[in-house]
Amino acid sequence: MSAFNAIDTDREIEQEEFTPEIEPQATWCPGCGDFGVLKALKGAATELGLDPEEILLVTGIGCSGKLSSYFESYGFHSIHGRSLPVARAAKLANPELTVLAAGGDGDGYGIGGNHFMHTARENHDMTYIVFNNEIFGLTKGQTSPTSPKGHKSKTQPQGSAKDPLRPLSMSLSAGASYVARTAAVNPNQAKEILVEAIQHDGFSHVDFLTQCPTWNKDAKQYVPYIDIQQNDEYDFDVTERREAAEAMYETESALWEGKVLTGRYYQEDGRRTYHEEKMQQDSMPESPIAEQYFDDDHEWKRSYDLLDAHR
């Protein structure tokens, strides 16, 4: 039984089904890397054979927040930094739903950094796409957590005095079980990585380099790029945390010097997701909450019915 009839349907999916009728044309700035994310996501969902009604896409605030308007699926446009807690709740309520979350580098690594850290360590089964353009774009060019040291902006006219955050390293240390970086200028790799991330059982984090030609001309187009899986110079085991950590550190340092490295960095299989851990503890209902709403005979209980009175 499923809360939605579309889940596990066996039919051929066309990519055009993910283009909404209300807002079929994205209105990002010409040359924006966000178009690359949208294209890669549509391609990945089609390749996986997912029905639009099998997917929930939760977005945050910023240019990336419009992704849920341009991608046909269930969508939720949350507030600053809060896409992950909304996505977590939806996945726990309906585990069969394919849940995606998206946000910018300011939204995800700054305002919502605490949610990012805890969602990773709890290993919720979802994919988190972070549009990383090293700037606050929608609010017109302020320094973000990933802006390089010395970068001049409206909020740092003399140049940023802070070292930028290392998103891949932070993700690994927090506990994400799939970590990758791709770029809007590498559409084939981007689609392949999103396919893997969505298929992965656990928390998948994809740091997606998206150029901002309007407010961050220093970042240019993130080209040329090097695919670490296609280059013998970067040979390491993605299942080994220490090797992955070293590769991530090198990748993050190289970007500040103008060298763009992309690819898969870490994958941990066999680890229980947060939902599976809760099921193991017998602290989740056998019937998903989403399905209980469709059951007229279900008897709802309040928290005071489940807990012993304090004495």
N, C-alpha and C positions, 0 to 999 in steps of 0.2 A: 504493500500500500504506500502511496506517496501523496503528499499534500498538494502536488501539482501534477496534472495529467501529462504534462509535457516531459517530465523527467523519465529518462530511459526509453523514450520513444525511438523507434527504429525507422528513420527516414533520411533521405539525402538532404543536407542543408546547403543552401546557396548563400554566398557571401553577401549578396544584396539584402538578405533578410536582416542583417545587422545595421542597415541604414534606415533611420527613423523617418517617417513621413512628415513629422512636425518640424524637425530641424535637420534636413538631410545634408546641408552644406555647413561645414564648420566655419566659424568666423574668426579664427586665430589670425595673427598677422601673417602676411606673405613671407614665406621662408621659415616659419616657426617649426621647431622640431616636433611639436605636439601632433602634427599631421602624421608623422612617422609612427607614433605610438598607436594612434587610432587605426592606421592601416595594418600594422602588425597584429593588433588585437583582433580585428575582424578576420584576418587570415588565420590566426591561431584557433579561434573559436570555430571557424568553418572546417579546418583540418581535423579538429577533435570531434566534429559531428554534433556539436552542442546546439540545442534548440535555444533561441533567444529567451524562452520562458524558463529555461533551466539555470539561467545566470542572474546573479544579483551583482551589480556594480555600484559600490559606495565611493563617493568622491568627497574631497575636502574643498577648501577655499583656494582660489587662485585660478590661473589660466587652465590648469589641469582639471579643475572642478567641472569644466564644461564637458569633459569626456562622457559623463553619464547622459548628457543631452544629445550627443552625436552618435551614441552606440545604442542600438535597439536591444534592450533587455529590461529586467526589473532594475530600477535605479533609485538611489537615495543620495541627495546632495546635502552633506552634513556641514557643520560649522568648522572653524579653524582647528585643524589638528585632530579632529574627532572621527575621521572615517573608520579607523580601526576598531574602536569599541562598538560602533554600530555594526560593522561587519562581523565581529566576533559573536555578538548576540544573535544575529540572523543565522549564522552557521550552527550555533548550538540549538536554536529552535527548529531548524530544518537541515539536518546534516547532509541530506542528499543534494542540496542546492550547491551549485558551483559559485563560490563567493570570491569576488575580486574587490580590492580596494585600491584607490589611486589618490595621489597627492603630489604637491611640489616639494622641492628641497626645503623651502621655508616652512611649509605646512607640515611635512613629515618628519624632518630632522630637527626642526626648531620648536614650533608651537606644540606639535604632537609627539615630540621625542620620547616622552615618558610612555606613551601608548605603544610606540614602536618597540621600545625595549622590552616591555612586558608581554606584548603579543608574540615577540620572537621567542622569549624564554619559555612561554607556555606552549609553544608549537601548535598554534591553531591552524587548522587545515584550510588555508586560503592563500591567495597570491596578492602581494602588495607591490604595485608599480609606482616608483617614485620618479617623477619628471625632474631631472636634475639639470637645471640650466645655470646654476651658480649665481642666481640673482632672484630677488622678489620682482616678478614680471608684472603681474596685474596691478600692483600698487605703484608701478612706475619706477623701478630700478633701485631699490634699496639693497644694501649688503645682506646676503643670506648666510646660513651656517656653512655652506660649501664655497663661498666666494674666496678666492685665493688671497693670501696675505699681500697687502699693498694695493689691492683693488680699490679704486676710487669710485665713490657713489654719492648719492644725495645725503646718506646718513654717515658716510665716512669720506668727506671731501679731501682729507689729507692722506687717504689710503687706509685700508683696514690694518689694524695693529694685531689682529688675531690670526693664529693658524687655523686653517679650515678644518672642519670636521671630516673624519675618515668614515664614510658611511658603510663601506664593505667590512672594514675591521670591526666597527661597532656592531654590525649585524651579526657577525660570527661570534663575537664575545658575548652578545646578549642571548644567543641560543637558536638563531634561525637554522633550519635544516636544509635550506637550498638558497644559495646566494650567487647572483650573477650580475654582470654589467653588460649592457649593450648600448647602441647609439642609434639615433634616428637616421643617420646616414648609412647604416648597415641594415637595410630592411629584411634581408633574408635571414641573417643571424638573429635579428630581433624577433621575428616570427618563430623561429626554431626554439629560442630560449623561452618565449612565452608558452609555447606548447608544453615544454618540459616542466616549467614552473606550475602550470595549471594541473598537469598530471601528477605532480609530486604530492605524496601524502604527508602533509605537514606545512609549516610556514615557509612560503617561498618569497624571497625579497629580490626584486629586480631593480637595480639602479639604472635608470634609462637616461642617458645623456641626450638632452634636447636643446639644441641651440636656440638662443634668443637674439635674433638680428636687430631687434628694436632697442632693448635696454642693456644688453651685455655683448657688445661687439668684440670685447676682448676674447671671448670664448670661440669666436668665429664659427666654424661648422663642425668641429671635432673631427677633422680630417688632416692627414691620413690616419687611419686607425689600423691596429694590429689585432687580429684574432688570435688569442693565446693558444687556442686548440689547434690552430693551423700553422704554428710557428715553432720550430724545434728548439728555439732559444728559451721557451717558457714551458719546460717539461716538468710537470708536477702531478701528484695524485690528488684529485678533487675530493677524495674520501678521507684524506688525512688532514686533520685540523691544523697541525703545525705547518705543513707544506702550504696549505691554503692560506693561512695567515701571512706567511712570508710573501706569497704571490700577491695578495691583496695590498700589503704595505708597499710593495714595489709599484703596483698599478696606481695607487693613490698618489704616491710621490711623483711618478712620471707625468701624471696629468698636469701638475703645476709647472712642469718644465715643457709642456706642449706636446708630450708624447701620449697618444691615446691607445690604451690597451683595453680590450673588451673580451668577454667570454664567460665561461662557467668557472666558478671558483671553489664552490663547496657543495657537496650533496651527501646528506646523511639519510640512509634508508633504514627501515625497520624500527625506528623510534616511534613510540606511541604518540598520537596527536592528543591535544588537550581533551577532546571529546572522548577518545578511547581511554584516557586515564580516568576520567570521571565515571565512565561505564565500568571500569575495572574496580572502582571504589563502591560501585552500586549506588552512586549519588546522582544518576541521571534517570529520568523516566524511560521505561522500556519503549513506550510510544512517544515519538518526538512531539514536542509542544505544538508545532505547526499542524500536525495531524489531529491533535486533540480538539482543535477548534472546529474541525469538520465532523466530529463525533458527537452527535446529539445526546448520547448516553453517558458521555464522560462526566465524572463527578469532580468538580474543581475544588482544590484545597488551598487554604491560605497558610501563610508561613507559621502562624501560631498553632495550626493543626499538625505541623511537621516537627516542631521543636518542643522539647520538655520545658515546662515553666521554670523560670529562674527561682531559685530558693535562697 
